[in-house]
Amino acid sequence: MKILSPILLLTFVTSTSCNKPQEDDVLIRISNNTTTNFLFSSTAQISFGSIDAGAVTAYKTFKKVIAYPGARIVIAADTFYAGMLYCGTPPLPYLEKGKYRLDIANDTTAINGFNAIYIRE
């Protein structure tokens, strides 16, 4: 029994130490549901570059993303914010693991004329 315990301990330590680090598990892409080209776009401080009208970007990976949908977009020489602005103190809600599409569309009721929503895919 004394020999079995160190063997079990060694097996446990080596099996847990050889695990790869957890990969990012939130995937987001941006969909431009407007008739205007975006010269630049970003969300959660990650650039998605330019997005043509009606186009969708490739997925990018994130560790954690706040669940309030929003993006910064540049059209011509103007910068806009599409989506929800949040203020307050933590804890903020985060997206669950999975794939999401951040849809950006025109919205005449929004302050900047654009709105954003997460669609789980």
Protein Blocks (a to p, Z undefined) as FASTA:
>chain_A
ZZmmmmmmmmmmmmmmmpccdddfbdcddddfbfbdcfbdceehiaebjadehiacdddd
dfbdcfbdcddddehjbccdedjddedddddddddeddddddddddfkbmnopacddddZ
Z
